[in-house]
Amino acid sequence: MIARSLLALGLCLSSMAEARAQADDMAYCAQLSDLYRRYLGNVGERVFPDVSASVAMDQCARGNTAAGIPVLEKKLRDARFTLPKRN
């Protein structure tokens, strides 16, 4: 009985930690998207938008942070931006 209670508690804590990590990733992805849009989204007289950045921002908005974060981090680093702190 005690073992089952401990297992249930462990699973509950694990799912809470996972939900927090996902929320942190969503917030970080949104920060990266905002930085990109604000400073790199309309640079110069570029006729064509950066498709990979657009797709990455869309992935962030849809919750697929694993696909969006690395692309936006690279774009911002390549433009010599300091990335925001990640929780």
N, CA, C and O atoms as a Tinker XYZ file with bonds, in Angstrom:
   348  protein
     1  N      0.818000   -1.193000    0.000000    73     2
     2  CA     0.000000    0.000000    0.000000    64     1     3
     3  C      0.865000    1.261000    0.000000    63     2     4     5
     4  O      0.627000    2.189000   -0.774000    81     3
     5  N      1.865000    1.283000    0.873000    73     3     6
     6  CA     2.751000    2.445000    0.951000    64     5     7
     7  C      3.534000    2.590000   -0.350000    63     6     8     9
     8  O      3.735000    3.704000   -0.833000    81     7
     9  N      3.975000    1.473000   -0.914000    73     7    10
    10  CA     4.732000    1.517000   -2.162000    64     9    11
    11  C      3.892000    2.122000   -3.289000    63    10    12    13
    12  O      4.395000    2.913000   -4.087000    81    11
    13  N      2.623000    1.751000   -3.349000    73    11    14
    14  CA     1.742000    2.315000   -4.384000    64    13    15
    15  C      1.549000    3.812000   -4.182000    63    14    16    17
    16  O      1.528000    4.573000   -5.149000    81    15
    17  N      1.408000    4.231000   -2.939000    73    15    18
    18  CA     1.241000    5.661000   -2.645000    64    17    19
    19  C      2.481000    6.442000   -3.041000    63    18    20    21
    20  O      2.391000    7.532000   -3.606000    81    19
    21  N      3.648000    5.866000   -2.735000    73    19    22
    22  CA     4.899000    6.533000   -3.110000    64    21    23
    23  C      5.057000    6.596000   -4.625000    63    22    24    25
    24  O      5.522000    7.598000   -5.167000    81    23
    25  N      4.671000    5.533000   -5.296000    73    23    26
    26  CA     4.738000    5.512000   -6.759000    64    25    27
    27  C      3.816000    6.572000   -7.349000    63    26    28    29
    28  O      4.204000    7.294000   -8.268000    81    27
    29  N      2.610000    6.667000   -6.831000    73    27    30
    30  CA     1.655000    7.668000   -7.315000    64    29    31
    31  C      2.183000    9.076000   -7.065000    63    30    32    33
    32  O      2.059000    9.952000   -7.921000    81    31
    33  N      2.772000    9.291000   -5.890000    73    31    34
    34  CA     3.343000   10.603000   -5.576000    64    33    35
    35  C      4.490000   10.925000   -6.518000    63    34    36    37
    36  O      4.607000   12.053000   -6.995000    81    35
    37  N      5.328000    9.948000   -6.783000    73    35    38
    38  CA     6.451000   10.138000   -7.706000    64    37    39
    39  C      5.987000   10.484000   -9.106000    63    38    40    41
    40  O      6.547000   11.367000   -9.755000    81    39
    41  N      4.960000    9.786000   -9.569000    73    39    42
    42  CA     4.421000   10.071000  -10.904000    64    41    43
    43  C      3.810000   11.462000  -10.971000    63    42    44    45
    44  O      3.950000   12.157000  -11.977000    81    43
    45  N      3.143000   11.862000   -9.916000    73    43    46
    46  CA     2.531000   13.193000   -9.858000    64    45    47
    47  C      3.607000   14.276000   -9.907000    63    46    48    49
    48  O      3.487000   15.244000  -10.657000    81    47
    49  N      4.655000   14.107000   -9.107000    73    47    50
    50  CA     5.742000   15.087000   -9.092000    64    49    51
    51  C      6.472000   15.131000  -10.426000    63    50    52    53
    52  O      6.877000   16.198000  -10.889000    81    51
    53  N      6.635000   13.980000  -11.033000    73    51    54
    54  CA     7.294000   13.910000  -12.331000    64    53    55
    55  C      6.493000   14.647000  -13.397000    63    54    56    57
    56  O      7.061000   15.393000  -14.194000    81    55
    57  N      5.186000   14.447000  -13.418000    73    55    58
    58  CA     4.360000   15.123000  -14.421000    64    57    59
    59  C      4.302000   16.623000  -14.165000    63    58    60    61
    60  O      4.213000   17.407000  -15.110000    81    59
    61  N      4.352000   17.034000  -12.894000    73    59    62
    62  CA     4.380000   18.470000  -12.579000    64    61    63
    63  C      5.680000   19.095000  -13.069000    63    62    64    65
    64  O      5.668000   20.198000  -13.616000    81    63
    65  N      6.798000   18.403000  -12.880000    73    63    66
    66  CA     8.093000   18.908000  -13.337000    64    65    67
    67  C      8.126000   19.001000  -14.861000    63    66    68    69
    68  O      8.670000   19.953000  -15.422000    81    67
    69  N      7.544000   18.012000  -15.518000    73    67    70
    70  CA     7.498000   18.013000  -16.981000    64    69    71
    71  C      6.646000   19.169000  -17.497000    63    70    72    73
    72  O      7.017000   19.822000  -18.473000    81    71
    73  N      5.525000   19.424000  -16.862000    73    71    74
    74  CA     4.656000   20.534000  -17.265000    64    73    75
    75  C      5.366000   21.869000  -17.075000    63    74    76    77
    76  O      5.246000   22.763000  -17.912000    81    75
    77  N      6.102000   22.006000  -15.984000    73    75    78
    78  CA     6.848000   23.244000  -15.741000    64    77    79
    79  C      7.935000   23.442000  -16.795000    63    78    80    81
    80  O      8.115000   24.547000  -17.306000    81    79
    81  N      8.655000   22.372000  -17.118000    73    79    82
    82  CA     9.699000   22.460000  -18.136000    64    81    83
    83  C      9.112000   22.848000  -19.484000    63    82    84    85
    84  O      9.706000   23.638000  -20.218000    81    83
    85  N      7.951000   22.296000  -19.813000    73    83    86
    86  CA     7.303000   22.630000  -21.078000    64    85    87
    87  C      6.868000   24.098000  -21.088000    63    86    88    89
    88  O      7.002000   24.775000  -22.108000    81    87
    89  N      6.356000   24.587000  -19.975000    73    87    90
    90  CA     5.953000   25.991000  -19.886000    64    89    91
    91  C      7.173000   26.899000  -19.994000    63    90    92    93
    92  O      7.115000   27.947000  -20.637000    81    91
    93  N      8.286000   26.494000  -19.360000    73    91    94
    94  CA     9.523000   27.277000  -19.456000    64    93    95
    95  C     10.022000   27.327000  -20.901000    63    94    96    97
    96  O     10.456000   28.376000  -21.375000    81    95
    97  N      9.958000   26.185000  -21.602000    73    95    98
    98  CA    10.381000   26.142000  -23.002000    64    97    99
    99  C      9.485000   27.016000  -23.875000    63    98   100   101
   100  O      9.968000   27.690000  -24.784000    81    99
   101  N      8.192000   27.005000  -23.604000    73    99   102
   102  CA     7.261000   27.848000  -24.367000    64   101   103
   103  C      7.590000   29.332000  -24.163000    63   102   104   105
   104  O      7.596000   30.106000  -25.119000    81   103
   105  N      7.857000   29.715000  -22.933000    73   103   106
   106  CA     8.175000   31.112000  -22.637000    64   105   107
   107  C      9.491000   31.515000  -23.310000    63   106   108   109
   108  O      9.597000   32.608000  -23.867000    81   107
   109  N     10.477000   30.643000  -23.257000    73   107   110
   110  CA    11.777000   30.917000  -23.880000    64   109   111
   111  C     11.629000   31.020000  -25.394000    63   110   112   113
   112  O     12.206000   31.911000  -26.018000    81   111
   113  N     10.872000   30.128000  -25.974000    73   111   114
   114  CA    10.633000   30.135000  -27.419000    64   113   115
   115  C      9.940000   31.440000  -27.830000    63   114   116   117
   116  O     10.265000   32.025000  -28.864000    81   115
   117  N      8.993000   31.883000  -27.019000    73   115   118
   118  CA     8.293000   33.144000  -27.301000    64   117   119
   119  C      9.255000   34.325000  -27.219000    63   118   120   121
   120  O      9.167000   35.252000  -28.024000    81   119
   121  N     10.166000   34.297000  -26.257000    73   119   122
   122  CA    11.164000   35.372000  -26.149000    64   121   123
   123  C     12.049000   35.415000  -27.387000    63   122   124   125
   124  O     12.314000   36.486000  -27.933000    81   123
   125  N     12.506000   34.245000  -27.827000    73   123   126
   126  CA    13.347000   34.189000  -29.024000    64   125   127
   127  C     12.593000   34.698000  -30.243000    63   126   128   129
   128  O     13.147000   35.436000  -31.058000    81   127
   129  N     11.339000   34.306000  -30.369000    73   127   130
   130  CA    10.520000   34.760000  -31.492000    64   129   131
   131  C     10.355000   36.280000  -31.470000    63   130   132   133
   132  O     10.460000   36.935000  -32.507000    81   131
   133  N     10.099000   36.832000  -30.297000    73   131   134
   134  CA     9.945000   38.279000  -30.172000    64   133   135
   135  C     11.227000   39.005000  -30.559000    63   134   136   137
   136  O     11.185000   40.003000  -31.278000    81   135
   137  N     12.363000   38.507000  -30.085000    73   135   138
   138  CA    13.641000   39.128000  -30.443000    64   137   139
   139  C     13.866000   39.084000  -31.947000    63   138   140   141
   140  O     14.255000   40.080000  -32.557000    81   139
   141  N     13.617000   37.926000  -32.533000    73   139   142
   142  CA    13.816000   37.792000  -33.973000    64   141   143
   143  C     12.918000   38.764000  -34.734000    63   142   144   145
   144  O     13.385000   39.491000  -35.611000    81   143
   145  N     11.638000   38.775000  -34.397000    73   143   146
   146  CA    10.698000   39.669000  -35.091000    64   145   147
   147  C     11.107000   41.130000  -34.951000    63   146   148   149
   148  O     11.102000   41.881000  -35.926000    81   147
   149  N     11.459000   41.524000  -33.742000    73   147   150
   150  CA    11.760000   42.924000  -33.465000    64   149   151
   151  C     13.018000   43.410000  -34.178000    63   150   152   153
   152  O     13.033000   44.503000  -34.744000    81   151
   153  N     14.068000   42.600000  -34.150000    73   151   154
   154  CA    15.355000   43.087000  -34.637000    64   153   155
   155  C     15.810000   42.517000  -35.974000    63   154   156   157
   156  O     16.626000   43.137000  -36.657000    81   155
   157  N     15.306000   41.361000  -36.360000    73   155   158
   158  CA    15.779000   40.743000  -37.591000    64   157   159
   159  C     14.683000   40.497000  -38.615000    63   158   160   161
   160  O     14.971000   40.145000  -39.759000    81   159
   161  N     13.446000   40.676000  -38.221000    73   159   162
   162  CA    12.328000   40.354000  -39.098000    64   161   163
   163  C     12.218000   41.219000  -40.333000    63   162   164   165
   164  O     11.778000   40.741000  -41.378000    81   163
   165  N     12.603000   42.465000  -40.243000    73   163   166
   166  CA    12.485000   43.385000  -41.381000    64   165   167
   167  C     13.806000   44.097000  -41.622000    63   166   168   169
   168  O     13.877000   45.325000  -41.580000    81   167
   169  N     14.835000   43.330000  -41.870000    73   167   170
   170  CA    16.174000   43.899000  -42.042000    64   169   171
   171  C     16.391000   44.302000  -43.495000    63   170   172   173
   172  O     16.198000   43.505000  -44.412000    81   171
   173  N     16.795000   45.554000  -43.686000    73   171   174
   174  CA    17.173000   46.032000  -45.008000    64   173   175
   175  C     16.063000   45.941000  -46.019000    63   174   176   177
   176  O     14.887000   46.126000  -45.704000    81   175
   177  N     16.454000   45.654000  -47.235000    73   175   178
   178  CA    15.502000   45.597000  -48.331000    64   177   179
   179  C     15.301000   44.165000  -48.803000    63   178   180   181
   180  O     15.111000   43.911000  -49.992000    81   179
   181  N     15.345000   43.250000  -47.871000    73   179   182
   182  CA    15.173000   41.839000  -48.204000    64   181   183
   183  C     13.788000   41.640000  -48.818000    63   182   184   185
   184  O     12.772000   42.022000  -48.238000    81   183
   185  N     13.774000   41.042000  -49.990000    73   183   186
   186  CA    12.525000   40.815000  -50.692000    64   185   187
   187  C     11.830000   39.562000  -50.149000    63   186   188   189
   188  O     10.608000   39.532000  -50.008000    81   187
   189  N     12.616000   38.542000  -49.852000    73   187   190
   190  CA    12.054000   37.275000  -49.394000    64   189   191
   191  C     12.269000   37.111000  -47.893000    63   190   192   193
   192  O     13.363000   37.376000  -47.394000    81   191
   193  N     11.248000   36.680000  -47.174000    73   191   194
   194  CA    11.417000   36.450000  -45.741000    64   193   195
   195  C     12.288000   35.217000  -45.491000    63   194   196   197
   196  O     12.424000   34.351000  -46.357000    81   195
   197  N     12.861000   35.154000  -44.325000    73   195   198
   198  CA    13.654000   33.994000  -43.927000    64   197   199
   199  C     12.671000   32.877000  -43.562000    63   198   200   201
   200  O     12.063000   32.891000  -42.492000    81   199
   201  N     12.531000   31.926000  -44.460000    73   199   202
   202  CA    11.532000   30.870000  -44.301000    64   201   203
   203  C     11.827000   30.011000  -43.080000    63   202   204   205
   204  O     10.911000   29.656000  -42.338000    81   203
   205  N     13.090000   29.675000  -42.862000    73   203   206
   206  CA    13.398000   28.797000  -41.726000    64   205   207
   207  C     13.069000   29.482000  -40.399000    63   206   208   209
   208  O     12.618000   28.821000  -39.464000    81   207
   209  N     13.287000   30.790000  -40.302000    73   207   210
   210  CA    12.924000   31.520000  -39.082000    64   209   211
   211  C     11.404000   31.580000  -38.932000    63   210   212   213
   212  O     10.877000   31.437000  -37.829000    81   211
   213  N     10.715000   31.791000  -40.032000    73   211   214
   214  CA     9.248000   31.822000  -39.982000    64   213   215
   215  C      8.680000   30.484000  -39.532000    63   214   216   217
   216  O      7.748000   30.434000  -38.729000    81   215
   217  N      9.240000   29.411000  -40.049000    73   215   218
   218  CA     8.782000   28.070000  -39.665000    64   217   219
   219  C      9.086000   27.832000  -38.184000    63   218   220   221
   220  O      8.257000   27.284000  -37.457000    81   219
   221  N     10.270000   28.244000  -37.742000    73   219   222
   222  CA    10.642000   28.055000  -36.335000    64   221   223
   223  C      9.704000   28.825000  -35.407000    63   222   224   225
   224  O      9.298000   28.306000  -34.368000    81   223
   225  N      9.358000   30.055000  -35.774000    73   223   226
   226  CA     8.436000   30.837000  -34.947000    64   225   227
   227  C      7.052000   30.193000  -34.930000    63   226   228   229
   228  O      6.370000   30.204000  -33.905000    81   227
   229  N      6.645000   29.637000  -36.055000    73   227   230
   230  CA     5.361000   28.932000  -36.115000    64   229   231
   231  C      5.408000   27.683000  -35.233000    63   230   232   233
   232  O      4.439000   27.376000  -34.538000    81   231
   233  N      6.521000   26.970000  -35.260000    73   231   234
   234  CA     6.665000   25.790000  -34.405000    64   233   235
   235  C      6.560000   26.179000  -32.930000    63   234   236   237
   236  O      5.926000   25.474000  -32.145000    81   235
   237  N      7.174000   27.288000  -32.559000    73   235   238
   238  CA     7.077000   27.769000  -31.178000    64   237   239
   239  C      5.626000   28.054000  -30.810000    63   238   240   241
   240  O      5.156000   27.665000  -29.741000    81   239
   241  N      4.932000   28.730000  -31.697000    73   239   242
   242  CA     3.536000   29.086000  -31.434000    64   241   243
   243  C      2.656000   27.843000  -31.296000    63   242   244   245
   244  O      1.656000   27.868000  -30.578000    81   243
   245  N      3.019000   26.772000  -31.973000    73   243   246
   246  CA     2.242000   25.527000  -31.924000    64   245   247
   247  C      2.670000   24.606000  -30.781000    63   246   248   249
   248  O      2.090000   23.538000  -30.585000    81   247
   249  N      3.688000   25.028000  -30.031000    73   247   250
   250  CA     4.128000   24.219000  -28.895000    64   249   251
   251  C      5.248000   23.245000  -29.199000    63   250   252   253
   252  O      5.666000   22.492000  -28.319000    81   251
   253  N      5.742000   23.245000  -30.429000    73   251   254
   254  CA     6.839000   22.352000  -30.802000    64   253   255
   255  C      8.164000   23.082000  -30.578000    63   254   256   257
   256  O      8.866000   23.441000  -31.523000    81   255
   257  N      8.478000   23.288000  -29.310000    73   255   258
   258  CA     9.665000   24.072000  -28.957000    64   257   259
   259  C     10.958000   23.368000  -29.337000    63   258   260   261
   260  O     11.959000   24.029000  -29.613000    81   259
   261  N     10.955000   22.049000  -29.357000    73   259   262
   262  CA    12.164000   21.302000  -29.717000    64   261   263
   263  C     12.605000   21.607000  -31.146000    63   262   264   265
   264  O     13.795000   21.541000  -31.453000    81   263
   265  N     11.670000   21.936000  -32.008000    73   263   266
   266  CA    11.999000   22.283000  -33.392000    64   265   267
   267  C     12.292000   23.772000  -33.543000    63   266   268   269
   268  O     13.143000   24.154000  -34.346000    81   267
   269  N     11.607000   24.607000  -32.790000    73   267   270
   270  CA    11.751000   26.050000  -32.967000    64   269   271
   271  C     12.958000   26.664000  -32.281000    63   270   272   273
   272  O     13.623000   27.528000  -32.853000    81   271
   273  N     13.245000   26.234000  -31.074000    73   271   274
   274  CA    14.305000   26.864000  -30.282000    64   273   275
   275  C     15.676000   26.805000  -30.957000    63   274   276   277
   276  O     16.321000   27.847000  -31.075000    81   275
   277  N     16.154000   25.643000  -31.404000    73   275   278
   278  CA    17.505000   25.608000  -31.979000    64   277   279
   279  C     17.674000   26.517000  -33.198000    63   278   280   281
   280  O     18.723000   27.137000  -33.372000    81   279
   281  N     16.657000   26.594000  -34.027000    73   279   282
   282  CA    16.742000   27.425000  -35.236000    64   281   283
   283  C     16.821000   28.904000  -34.854000    63   282   284   285
   284  O     17.658000   29.639000  -35.378000    81   283
   285  N     15.954000   29.333000  -33.949000    73   283   286
   286  CA    15.959000   30.740000  -33.550000    64   285   287
   287  C     17.218000   31.103000  -32.783000    63   286   288   289
   288  O     17.749000   32.201000  -32.953000    81   287
   289  N     17.704000   30.198000  -31.940000    73   287   290
   290  CA    18.959000   30.464000  -31.234000    64   289   291
   291  C     20.094000   30.682000  -32.229000    63   290   292   293
   292  O     20.887000   31.611000  -32.072000    81   291
   293  N     20.174000   29.835000  -33.249000    73   291   294
   294  CA    21.236000   29.965000  -34.253000    64   293   295
   295  C     21.117000   31.277000  -35.020000    63   294   296   297
   296  O     22.111000   31.974000  -35.224000    81   295
   297  N     19.911000   31.612000  -35.442000    73   295   298
   298  CA    19.699000   32.855000  -36.188000    64   297   299
   299  C     20.141000   34.057000  -35.351000    63   298   300   301
   300  O     20.816000   34.956000  -35.853000    81   299
   301  N     19.759000   34.066000  -34.084000    73   299   302
   302  CA    20.110000   35.196000  -33.215000    64   301   303
   303  C     21.608000   35.216000  -32.908000    63   302   304   305
   304  O     22.221000   36.284000  -32.908000    81   303
   305  N     22.200000   34.056000  -32.647000    73   303   306
   306  CA    23.650000   34.009000  -32.395000    64   305   307
   307  C     24.432000   34.467000  -33.630000    63   306   308   309
   308  O     25.400000   35.219000  -33.520000    81   307
   309  N     23.998000   34.001000  -34.806000    73   307   310
   310  CA    24.676000   34.396000  -36.051000    64   309   311
   311  C     24.628000   35.905000  -36.262000    63   310   312   313
   312  O     25.523000   36.480000  -36.882000    81   311
   313  N     23.581000   36.543000  -35.746000    73   311   314
   314  CA    23.448000   37.999000  -35.854000    64   313   315
   315  C     24.101000   38.700000  -34.649000    63   314   316   317
   316  O     23.942000   39.907000  -34.465000    81   315
   317  N     24.827000   37.937000  -33.842000    73   315   318
   318  CA    25.584000   38.432000  -32.685000    64   317   319
   319  C     24.714000   38.961000  -31.545000    63   318   320   321
   320  O     25.087000   39.905000  -30.848000    81   319
   321  N     23.565000   38.343000  -31.373000    73   319   322
   322  CA    22.698000   38.676000  -30.243000    64   321   323
   323  C     23.076000   37.808000  -29.055000    63   322   324   325
   324  O     23.499000   36.664000  -29.216000    81   323
   325  N     22.919000   38.361000  -27.870000    73   323   326
   326  CA    23.041000   37.590000  -26.650000    64   325   327
   327  C     21.668000   36.997000  -26.369000    63   326   328   329
   328  O     20.667000   37.711000  -26.318000    81   327
   329  N     21.636000   35.699000  -26.190000    73   327   330
   330  CA    20.363000   35.032000  -25.972000    64   329   331
   331  C     19.852000   35.299000  -24.557000    63   330   332   333
   332  O     20.645000   35.451000  -23.628000    81   331
   333  N     18.534000   35.358000  -24.394000    73   331   334
   334  CA    17.976000   35.543000  -23.055000    64   333   335
   335  C     18.276000   34.329000  -22.181000    63   334   336   337
   336  O     18.514000   33.231000  -22.685000    81   335
   337  N     18.260000   34.539000  -20.881000    73   335   338
   338  CA    18.497000   33.409000  -19.964000    64   337   339
   339  C     17.324000   32.456000  -20.048000    63   338   340   341
   340  O     16.164000   32.856000  -20.144000    81   339
   341  N     17.668000   31.193000  -20.009000    73   339   342
   342  CA    16.652000   30.142000  -20.096000    64   341   343
   343  C     16.409000   29.593000  -18.701000    63   342   344   345
   344  O     17.357000   29.248000  -17.995000    81   343
   345  N     15.143000   29.509000  -18.294000    73   343   346
   346  CA    14.808000   29.001000  -16.949000    64   345   347
   347  C     15.007000   27.522000  -16.850000    63   346   348
   348  O     14.772000   26.937000  -15.793000    81   347
